[in-house]
Amino acid sequence: MILESLPSTSLPKRLVITIALFAATGLGGCAMLPETGRLGSMKSSSDYETTASFSAPAGTWPAERWWQSYGDSQLVTLIDEALRDSPDMAAAAARMRRAEAYVTVSRSALIPQVSANASVTEQKISYNHLIPRSAASDGWQDYGLGTIDLKWEIDFWGKNRAGLAAATSQLEASHAETALVRLNIAAAIAMNYSELAGLYALRDTAVRTVEIRKKTVELFSERFTNGMETRGSVSEAKARLAGAEGDLLSIDEQIGLTCNRLAALAGAGPDRARSIHPPTVNLNSSFGLPAELAANLVGRRPDVTMARLVTEAQMHRIDQKKAEFYPNVNLVAFIGVQSLGLDMLTRAGSDIGGIGPAVSLPIFTAGRLQGELRERSAIYDEMVANYNATVTHALEDVANAALSIRALARQLEKGDEAVAEAAEAHRVARNRYEGGLANVIEVLYAEDVLLNSQRILAGLKSRALALDVALQRALGGGYQHSKI
């Protein structure tokens, strides 16, 4: 019944001509695009000089789970717990779901929207209004209406396509942000774990310090008993022992605080800290940098990728806003049934339908559209500047980590040499003292030099892990951008 009453096949041709005439006529009356000036440009990696700074033996990019290379199962467990339970990861996942939903919403604007409507009313027509008394129905009558409605915004100027492109870029940026949060969490735990390893190394040195101080007190006390040393020398040795024991207690406190911090980073309560044991990290001492580092770093760093993608999304939003200066063309159609009296609703002749364009023109907006376009352009320029700064800092991170790792290798050599010489000097001083050839001051001085050298070396060794973590993070932590 309804299909038989559809308009002839010549309608689509007439409709297209009508829409085109509406659009062409409207172009002359649209709001004028403002002059926004030249937009900023994102720098290329080739714009930076990096050859000398990145000169190093050939290395590889970090693996996705780079922390496993340290061979410490406790560290792996802590990071896995954090990635599973951290509120930051949950928030990032929620933002990604929101971006996915917005892509769905943006894509829907390109597709015709179809809805069904139905209504049943009881109504009475006035006998004294537009319809003569003789033509009006008597009393209250049933009125029925049912339609299927179609509305389609014809995207002549690419506004909705630009909106979808912006949403897609934002979704890709949210994936990069999730990877960045993941990297930050893993790096934060690894950094604090390296600090914990350093504290345990210092604790070992502090324990040896207490042992050495105790032996000195015993030696001085024995010589004092035999009348070969003064009470003041014994008291000074005991004071140094008490100081060493205090240092050991302070290090134990710092270990406890660091364990609490690790537990919090893992998303657990403070009792989790009680089950954290001394680290057993096995650090590979070899150092190298990937080939073509500067060129590939922009796709390996999640922060750089995210900055680029949000900038691209903003460019699409500019295109979307520009399209608003042109006519908005919608195709509107409906088909259905309508009758006075519900018993007539399904009978022949009750069918209704309509189809046609609806065009709106932004003729005068008091500068609103122009202002919004300039605002989006300014936001884009700001994002370009932020992107360029992010790239600069990314290159700086790699250069700093590489420089410090090279410097640390030389410092460790000197540290080992200093400890060896200090140990020999301390041995000689004690032997001379026991043989009556040196005084107490020489022994205490040699002891201080040895203990200080050992503390410095312990700090340098613990810094090696922190610098390796910094390098893994600077190289992107195994991230690699892949287009959605």
Contacts in CASP RR format, 6 or more apart in sequence:
PFRMAT RR
TARGET T0000
AUTHOR 0000-0000-0000
METHOD contacts of the structure
MODEL  1
MILESLPSTSLPKRLVITIALFAATGLGGCAMLPETGRLGSMKSSSDYET
TASFSAPAGTWPAERWWQSYGDSQLVTLIDEALRDSPDMAAAAARMRRAE
AYVTVSRSALIPQVSANASVTEQKISYNHLIPRSAASDGWQDYGLGTIDL
KWEIDFWGKNRAGLAAATSQLEASHAETALVRLNIAAAIAMNYSELAGLY
ALRDTAVRTVEIRKKTVELFSERFTNGMETRGSVSEAKARLAGAEGDLLS
IDEQIGLTCNRLAALAGAGPDRARSIHPPTVNLNSSFGLPAELAANLVGR
RPDVTMARLVTEAQMHRIDQKKAEFYPNVNLVAFIGVQSLGLDMLTRAGS
DIGGIGPAVSLPIFTAGRLQGELRERSAIYDEMVANYNATVTHALEDVAN
AALSIRALARQLEKGDEAVAEAAEAHRVARNRYEGGLANVIEVLYAEDVL
LNSQRILAGLKSRALALDVALQRALGGGYQHSKI
1 348 0 8 1.000
1 349 0 8 1.000
1 351 0 8 1.000
2 335 0 8 1.000
2 336 0 8 1.000
2 337 0 8 1.000
2 351 0 8 1.000
5 349 0 8 1.000
5 351 0 8 1.000
6 335 0 8 1.000
7 355 0 8 1.000
11 355 0 8 1.000
15 331 0 8 1.000
15 355 0 8 1.000
15 356 0 8 1.000
15 357 0 8 1.000
18 356 0 8 1.000
18 357 0 8 1.000
19 154 0 8 1.000
19 329 0 8 1.000
19 331 0 8 1.000
19 357 0 8 1.000
19 359 0 8 1.000
22 327 0 8 1.000
22 329 0 8 1.000
22 357 0 8 1.000
22 359 0 8 1.000
23 156 0 8 1.000
23 326 0 8 1.000
23 327 0 8 1.000
23 329 0 8 1.000
23 359 0 8 1.000
26 327 0 8 1.000
26 359 0 8 1.000
26 361 0 8 1.000
27 326 0 8 1.000
27 327 0 8 1.000
29 361 0 8 1.000
29 363 0 8 1.000
30 325 0 8 1.000
30 326 0 8 1.000
30 327 0 8 1.000
30 361 0 8 1.000
30 362 0 8 1.000
30 363 0 8 1.000
31 325 0 8 1.000
31 362 0 8 1.000
31 363 0 8 1.000
31 364 0 8 1.000
31 365 0 8 1.000
31 367 0 8 1.000
31 369 0 8 1.000
31 370 0 8 1.000
32 325 0 8 1.000
32 370 0 8 1.000
33 322 0 8 1.000
33 325 0 8 1.000
33 370 0 8 1.000
33 373 0 8 1.000
34 370 0 8 1.000
34 371 0 8 1.000
34 373 0 8 1.000
34 374 0 8 1.000
36 373 0 8 1.000
36 374 0 8 1.000
36 377 0 8 1.000
37 377 0 8 1.000
39 315 0 8 1.000
39 318 0 8 1.000
39 377 0 8 1.000
39 380 0 8 1.000
39 381 0 8 1.000
39 384 0 8 1.000
40 380 0 8 1.000
40 381 0 8 1.000
40 384 0 8 1.000
41 384 0 8 1.000
42 308 0 8 1.000
42 311 0 8 1.000
42 384 0 8 1.000
42 387 0 8 1.000
42 388 0 8 1.000
43 387 0 8 1.000
43 388 0 8 1.000
43 391 0 8 1.000
45 294 0 8 1.000
45 295 0 8 1.000
45 297 0 8 1.000
45 298 0 8 1.000
45 391 0 8 1.000
46 294 0 8 1.000
46 295 0 8 1.000
48 294 0 8 1.000
48 391 0 8 1.000
48 392 0 8 1.000
48 395 0 8 1.000
50 293 0 8 1.000
50 294 0 8 1.000
50 395 0 8 1.000
50 399 0 8 1.000
53 398 0 8 1.000
53 399 0 8 1.000
53 402 0 8 1.000
53 403 0 8 1.000
54 289 0 8 1.000
54 293 0 8 1.000
54 294 0 8 1.000
54 398 0 8 1.000
54 399 0 8 1.000
54 402 0 8 1.000
56 287 0 8 1.000
56 288 0 8 1.000
56 289 0 8 1.000
56 402 0 8 1.000
57 286 0 8 1.000
57 287 0 8 1.000
57 288 0 8 1.000
57 289 0 8 1.000
58 288 0 8 1.000
58 289 0 8 1.000
58 290 0 8 1.000
58 291 0 8 1.000
59 288 0 8 1.000
59 289 0 8 1.000
59 290 0 8 1.000
59 291 0 8 1.000
60 290 0 8 1.000
61 290 0 8 1.000
61 296 0 8 1.000
61 300 0 8 1.000
61 475 0 8 1.000
61 476 0 8 1.000
61 478 0 8 1.000
61 480 0 8 1.000
62 472 0 8 1.000
62 475 0 8 1.000
62 476 0 8 1.000
62 477 0 8 1.000
62 478 0 8 1.000
63 69 0 8 1.000
63 478 0 8 1.000
64 477 0 8 1.000
64 478 0 8 1.000
64 479 0 8 1.000
65 76 0 8 1.000
66 186 0 8 1.000
66 472 0 8 1.000
66 477 0 8 1.000
66 478 0 8 1.000
67 75 0 8 1.000
67 76 0 8 1.000
67 79 0 8 1.000
67 186 0 8 1.000
67 190 0 8 1.000
67 472 0 8 1.000
68 76 0 8 1.000
69 284 0 8 1.000
70 190 0 8 1.000
70 281 0 8 1.000
70 282 0 8 1.000
70 283 0 8 1.000
70 465 0 8 1.000
71 280 0 8 1.000
71 281 0 8 1.000
71 282 0 8 1.000
72 193 0 8 1.000
72 279 0 8 1.000
72 280 0 8 1.000
72 281 0 8 1.000
72 282 0 8 1.000
74 276 0 8 1.000
74 277 0 8 1.000
74 279 0 8 1.000
74 280 0 8 1.000
75 189 0 8 1.000
75 190 0 8 1.000
75 193 0 8 1.000
75 279 0 8 1.000
75 281 0 8 1.000
78 189 0 8 1.000
78 193 0 8 1.000
78 262 0 8 1.000
78 265 0 8 1.000
78 266 0 8 1.000
78 276 0 8 1.000
79 185 0 8 1.000
79 186 0 8 1.000
79 189 0 8 1.000
79 190 0 8 1.000
79 266 0 8 1.000
81 266 0 8 1.000
81 267 0 8 1.000
81 268 0 8 1.000
82 89 0 8 1.000
82 185 0 8 1.000
82 186 0 8 1.000
82 189 0 8 1.000
82 265 0 8 1.000
82 266 0 8 1.000
82 267 0 8 1.000
83 89 0 8 1.000
83 182 0 8 1.000
83 185 0 8 1.000
83 186 0 8 1.000
85 266 0 8 1.000
85 267 0 8 1.000
85 268 0 8 1.000
86 185 0 8 1.000
86 265 0 8 1.000
86 266 0 8 1.000
86 267 0 8 1.000
87 267 0 8 1.000
88 181 0 8 1.000
88 184 0 8 1.000
88 185 0 8 1.000
89 178 0 8 1.000
89 181 0 8 1.000
89 182 0 8 1.000
89 185 0 8 1.000
91 181 0 8 1.000
92 174 0 8 1.000
92 177 0 8 1.000
92 178 0 8 1.000
92 181 0 8 1.000
92 182 0 8 1.000
93 178 0 8 1.000
95 174 0 8 1.000
95 177 0 8 1.000
95 178 0 8 1.000
96 171 0 8 1.000
96 174 0 8 1.000
96 175 0 8 1.000
96 177 0 8 1.000
96 178 0 8 1.000
98 174 0 8 1.000
99 167 0 8 1.000
99 170 0 8 1.000
99 171 0 8 1.000
99 173 0 8 1.000
99 174 0 8 1.000
100 171 0 8 1.000
102 167 0 8 1.000
102 170 0 8 1.000
102 171 0 8 1.000
103 164 0 8 1.000
103 167 0 8 1.000
103 168 0 8 1.000
103 171 0 8 1.000
105 167 0 8 1.000
106 160 0 8 1.000
106 163 0 8 1.000
106 164 0 8 1.000
106 166 0 8 1.000
106 167 0 8 1.000
106 168 0 8 1.000
107 164 0 8 1.000
107 167 0 8 1.000
109 153 0 8 1.000
109 155 0 8 1.000
109 160 0 8 1.000
109 163 0 8 1.000
109 164 0 8 1.000
110 155 0 8 1.000
110 160 0 8 1.000
110 161 0 8 1.000
110 164 0 8 1.000
111 152 0 8 1.000
112 150 0 8 1.000
112 151 0 8 1.000
112 152 0 8 1.000
112 331 0 8 1.000
113 150 0 8 1.000
113 151 0 8 1.000
113 152 0 8 1.000
114 148 0 8 1.000
114 149 0 8 1.000
114 150 0 8 1.000
115 148 0 8 1.000
115 149 0 8 1.000
115 151 0 8 1.000
116 146 0 8 1.000
116 147 0 8 1.000
116 148 0 8 1.000
116 149 0 8 1.000
117 145 0 8 1.000
117 146 0 8 1.000
117 147 0 8 1.000
117 148 0 8 1.000
117 149 0 8 1.000
118 144 0 8 1.000
118 145 0 8 1.000
118 146 0 8 1.000
118 147 0 8 1.000
119 143 0 8 1.000
119 144 0 8 1.000
119 145 0 8 1.000
119 146 0 8 1.000
120 142 0 8 1.000
120 143 0 8 1.000
120 144 0 8 1.000
120 145 0 8 1.000
120 342 0 8 1.000
121 142 0 8 1.000
121 143 0 8 1.000
121 144 0 8 1.000
122 140 0 8 1.000
122 141 0 8 1.000
122 142 0 8 1.000
122 143 0 8 1.000
123 140 0 8 1.000
123 141 0 8 1.000
123 143 0 8 1.000
124 139 0 8 1.000
124 140 0 8 1.000
124 141 0 8 1.000
125 131 0 8 1.000
125 136 0 8 1.000
125 137 0 8 1.000
125 141 0 8 1.000
126 136 0 8 1.000
127 133 0 8 1.000
127 136 0 8 1.000
137 340 0 8 1.000
141 340 0 8 1.000
141 341 0 8 1.000
142 340 0 8 1.000
142 341 0 8 1.000
142 342 0 8 1.000
142 343 0 8 1.000
143 339 0 8 1.000
143 340 0 8 1.000
143 341 0 8 1.000
144 337 0 8 1.000
144 338 0 8 1.000
144 339 0 8 1.000
144 340 0 8 1.000
144 341 0 8 1.000
144 342 0 8 1.000
144 345 0 8 1.000
145 337 0 8 1.000
145 338 0 8 1.000
146 336 0 8 1.000
146 337 0 8 1.000
146 338 0 8 1.000
147 334 0 8 1.000
147 335 0 8 1.000
147 336 0 8 1.000
147 337 0 8 1.000
147 338 0 8 1.000
147 352 0 8 1.000
147 353 0 8 1.000
148 334 0 8 1.000
148 335 0 8 1.000
148 336 0 8 1.000
149 332 0 8 1.000
149 333 0 8 1.000
149 334 0 8 1.000
150 331 0 8 1.000
150 332 0 8 1.000
150 333 0 8 1.000
150 334 0 8 1.000
151 330 0 8 1.000
151 331 0 8 1.000
151 332 0 8 1.000
151 333 0 8 1.000
152 330 0 8 1.000
152 331 0 8 1.000
153 160 0 8 1.000
153 328 0 8 1.000
153 329 0 8 1.000
153 330 0 8 1.000
154 329 0 8 1.000
154 330 0 8 1.000
154 331 0 8 1.000
155 161 0 8 1.000
156 326 0 8 1.000
156 327 0 8 1.000
156 329 0 8 1.000
157 322 0 8 1.000
157 323 0 8 1.000
157 326 0 8 1.000
158 319 0 8 1.000
158 320 0 8 1.000
158 323 0 8 1.000
159 320 0 8 1.000
159 323 0 8 1.000
159 324 0 8 1.000
162 316 0 8 1.000
162 317 0 8 1.000
162 319 0 8 1.000
162 320 0 8 1.000
162 323 0 8 1.000
163 316 0 8 1.000
163 317 0 8 1.000
163 320 0 8 1.000
165 313 0 8 1.000
165 316 0 8 1.000
165 319 0 8 1.000
166 313 0 8 1.000
166 314 0 8 1.000
166 316 0 8 1.000
166 317 0 8 1.000
166 320 0 8 1.000
167 313 0 8 1.000
168 484 0 8 1.000
169 309 0 8 1.000
169 310 0 8 1.000
169 312 0 8 1.000
169 313 0 8 1.000
169 316 0 8 1.000
170 309 0 8 1.000
170 310 0 8 1.000
170 313 0 8 1.000
171 484 0 8 1.000
172 309 0 8 1.000
172 481 0 8 1.000
172 483 0 8 1.000
172 484 0 8 1.000
173 305 0 8 1.000
173 306 0 8 1.000
173 309 0 8 1.000
173 310 0 8 1.000
173 313 0 8 1.000
175 484 0 8 1.000
176 302 0 8 1.000
176 303 0 8 1.000
176 305 0 8 1.000
176 306 0 8 1.000
176 309 0 8 1.000
176 479 0 8 1.000
176 481 0 8 1.000
177 302 0 8 1.000
177 306 0 8 1.000
179 302 0 8 1.000
179 479 0 8 1.000
180 302 0 8 1.000
180 303 0 8 1.000
180 306 0 8 1.000
180 479 0 8 1.000
183 302 0 8 1.000
183 473 0 8 1.000
183 476 0 8 1.000
183 477 0 8 1.000
183 479 0 8 1.000
185 265 0 8 1.000
186 477 0 8 1.000
187 469 0 8 1.000
187 470 0 8 1.000
187 472 0 8 1.000
187 473 0 8 1.000
187 477 0 8 1.000
188 265 0 8 1.000
189 262 0 8 1.000
189 265 0 8 1.000
189 266 0 8 1.000
190 465 0 8 1.000
190 469 0 8 1.000
190 472 0 8 1.000
191 466 0 8 1.000
191 469 0 8 1.000
191 470 0 8 1.000
192 258 0 8 1.000
192 261 0 8 1.000
192 262 0 8 1.000
192 265 0 8 1.000
193 262 0 8 1.000
193 279 0 8 1.000
193 281 0 8 1.000
193 465 0 8 1.000
194 281 0 8 1.000
194 462 0 8 1.000
194 463 0 8 1.000
194 465 0 8 1.000
194 466 0 8 1.000
194 469 0 8 1.000
195 258 0 8 1.000
195 462 0 8 1.000
195 466 0 8 1.000
196 255 0 8 1.000
196 258 0 8 1.000
196 259 0 8 1.000
196 262 0 8 1.000
196 276 0 8 1.000
196 278 0 8 1.000
196 279 0 8 1.000
197 278 0 8 1.000
197 279 0 8 1.000
197 281 0 8 1.000
197 462 0 8 1.000
197 465 0 8 1.000
198 458 0 8 1.000
198 459 0 8 1.000
198 461 0 8 1.000
198 462 0 8 1.000
199 251 0 8 1.000
199 254 0 8 1.000
199 255 0 8 1.000
199 258 0 8 1.000
199 462 0 8 1.000
200 255 0 8 1.000
200 278 0 8 1.000
200 279 0 8 1.000
201 458 0 8 1.000
201 459 0 8 1.000
201 461 0 8 1.000
201 462 0 8 1.000
202 251 0 8 1.000
202 455 0 8 1.000
202 458 0 8 1.000
202 459 0 8 1.000
202 462 0 8 1.000
203 248 0 8 1.000
203 251 0 8 1.000
203 252 0 8 1.000
203 255 0 8 1.000
204 458 0 8 1.000
205 451 0 8 1.000
205 454 0 8 1.000
205 455 0 8 1.000
205 458 0 8 1.000
206 244 0 8 1.000
206 247 0 8 1.000
206 248 0 8 1.000
206 251 0 8 1.000
207 248 0 8 1.000
208 451 0 8 1.000
208 454 0 8 1.000
209 244 0 8 1.000
209 247 0 8 1.000
209 248 0 8 1.000
209 451 0 8 1.000
209 454 0 8 1.000
210 241 0 8 1.000
210 244 0 8 1.000
210 245 0 8 1.000
210 248 0 8 1.000
212 447 0 8 1.000
212 450 0 8 1.000
212 451 0 8 1.000
213 237 0 8 1.000
213 240 0 8 1.000
213 241 0 8 1.000
213 244 0 8 1.000
213 447 0 8 1.000
214 241 0 8 1.000
216 237 0 8 1.000
216 240 0 8 1.000
216 241 0 8 1.000
216 443 0 8 1.000
216 444 0 8 1.000
216 447 0 8 1.000
217 234 0 8 1.000
217 237 0 8 1.000
217 238 0 8 1.000
217 241 0 8 1.000
219 430 0 8 1.000
219 433 0 8 1.000
219 434 0 8 1.000
220 229 0 8 1.000
220 233 0 8 1.000
220 234 0 8 1.000
220 237 0 8 1.000
220 440 0 8 1.000
221 234 0 8 1.000
223 229 0 8 1.000
224 230 0 8 1.000
224 231 0 8 1.000
224 233 0 8 1.000
224 234 0 8 1.000
229 440 0 8 1.000
233 440 0 8 1.000
236 440 0 8 1.000
236 444 0 8 1.000
237 440 0 8 1.000
237 444 0 8 1.000
240 444 0 8 1.000
256 273 0 8 1.000
259 273 0 8 1.000
259 274 0 8 1.000
259 276 0 8 1.000
260 270 0 8 1.000
260 273 0 8 1.000
262 273 0 8 1.000
262 276 0 8 1.000
263 269 0 8 1.000
263 270 0 8 1.000
263 271 0 8 1.000
263 272 0 8 1.000
263 273 0 8 1.000
263 276 0 8 1.000
264 270 0 8 1.000
266 272 0 8 1.000
281 465 0 8 1.000
283 464 0 8 1.000
283 465 0 8 1.000
283 468 0 8 1.000
285 464 0 8 1.000
287 402 0 8 1.000
287 405 0 8 1.000
287 406 0 8 1.000
287 409 0 8 1.000
289 398 0 8 1.000
289 402 0 8 1.000
290 296 0 8 1.000
290 475 0 8 1.000
293 398 0 8 1.000
294 395 0 8 1.000
297 304 0 8 1.000
297 394 0 8 1.000
297 395 0 8 1.000
297 398 0 8 1.000
297 475 0 8 1.000
298 304 0 8 1.000
298 305 0 8 1.000
298 308 0 8 1.000
298 391 0 8 1.000
298 394 0 8 1.000
299 305 0 8 1.000
299 479 0 8 1.000
299 480 0 8 1.000
299 481 0 8 1.000
300 475 0 8 1.000
300 476 0 8 1.000
300 477 0 8 1.000
300 478 0 8 1.000
300 479 0 8 1.000
300 480 0 8 1.000
300 481 0 8 1.000
301 394 0 8 1.000
301 475 0 8 1.000
301 476 0 8 1.000
301 479 0 8 1.000
302 476 0 8 1.000
302 479 0 8 1.000
302 481 0 8 1.000
303 390 0 8 1.000
303 394 0 8 1.000
304 387 0 8 1.000
304 390 0 8 1.000
304 391 0 8 1.000
304 394 0 8 1.000
305 479 0 8 1.000
305 481 0 8 1.000
307 383 0 8 1.000
307 386 0 8 1.000
307 387 0 8 1.000
307 390 0 8 1.000
307 391 0 8 1.000
308 387 0 8 1.000
310 383 0 8 1.000
311 380 0 8 1.000
311 383 0 8 1.000
311 384 0 8 1.000
311 386 0 8 1.000
311 387 0 8 1.000
314 376 0 8 1.000
314 379 0 8 1.000
314 380 0 8 1.000
314 383 0 8 1.000
315 380 0 8 1.000
317 376 0 8 1.000
318 373 0 8 1.000
318 376 0 8 1.000
318 377 0 8 1.000
318 380 0 8 1.000
321 369 0 8 1.000
321 372 0 8 1.000
321 373 0 8 1.000
321 376 0 8 1.000
322 373 0 8 1.000
324 362 0 8 1.000
324 369 0 8 1.000
325 362 0 8 1.000
325 369 0 8 1.000
325 373 0 8 1.000
327 359 0 8 1.000
327 360 0 8 1.000
327 361 0 8 1.000
328 359 0 8 1.000
328 360 0 8 1.000
328 361 0 8 1.000
329 357 0 8 1.000
329 358 0 8 1.000
329 359 0 8 1.000
330 357 0 8 1.000
330 358 0 8 1.000
330 359 0 8 1.000
331 355 0 8 1.000
331 356 0 8 1.000
331 357 0 8 1.000
331 358 0 8 1.000
332 355 0 8 1.000
332 356 0 8 1.000
332 357 0 8 1.000
332 358 0 8 1.000
333 353 0 8 1.000
333 354 0 8 1.000
333 355 0 8 1.000
333 356 0 8 1.000
334 352 0 8 1.000
334 353 0 8 1.000
334 354 0 8 1.000
334 355 0 8 1.000
335 351 0 8 1.000
335 352 0 8 1.000
335 353 0 8 1.000
335 354 0 8 1.000
336 351 0 8 1.000
336 352 0 8 1.000
336 353 0 8 1.000
337 345 0 8 1.000
337 346 0 8 1.000
337 350 0 8 1.000
337 351 0 8 1.000
337 352 0 8 1.000
338 345 0 8 1.000
338 350 0 8 1.000
338 352 0 8 1.000
339 345 0 8 1.000
339 347 0 8 1.000
339 350 0 8 1.000
344 350 0 8 1.000
362 369 0 8 1.000
394 474 0 8 1.000
397 470 0 8 1.000
397 473 0 8 1.000
397 474 0 8 1.000
398 471 0 8 1.000
398 474 0 8 1.000
398 475 0 8 1.000
400 470 0 8 1.000
400 474 0 8 1.000
401 467 0 8 1.000
401 470 0 8 1.000
401 471 0 8 1.000
401 474 0 8 1.000
402 471 0 8 1.000
404 467 0 8 1.000
404 470 0 8 1.000
405 464 0 8 1.000
405 467 0 8 1.000
405 468 0 8 1.000
405 471 0 8 1.000
408 460 0 8 1.000
408 463 0 8 1.000
408 464 0 8 1.000
408 467 0 8 1.000
411 460 0 8 1.000
412 457 0 8 1.000
412 460 0 8 1.000
412 461 0 8 1.000
412 464 0 8 1.000
415 453 0 8 1.000
415 456 0 8 1.000
415 457 0 8 1.000
415 460 0 8 1.000
416 457 0 8 1.000
418 453 0 8 1.000
418 456 0 8 1.000
418 457 0 8 1.000
419 450 0 8 1.000
419 453 0 8 1.000
419 454 0 8 1.000
419 457 0 8 1.000
422 446 0 8 1.000
422 449 0 8 1.000
422 450 0 8 1.000
422 452 0 8 1.000
422 453 0 8 1.000
422 454 0 8 1.000
423 450 0 8 1.000
425 446 0 8 1.000
425 449 0 8 1.000
425 450 0 8 1.000
426 446 0 8 1.000
426 447 0 8 1.000
426 449 0 8 1.000
426 450 0 8 1.000
428 446 0 8 1.000
429 438 0 8 1.000
429 442 0 8 1.000
429 443 0 8 1.000
429 445 0 8 1.000
429 446 0 8 1.000
429 447 0 8 1.000
430 443 0 8 1.000
430 446 0 8 1.000
432 438 0 8 1.000
432 442 0 8 1.000
433 439 0 8 1.000
433 440 0 8 1.000
433 442 0 8 1.000
433 443 0 8 1.000
END
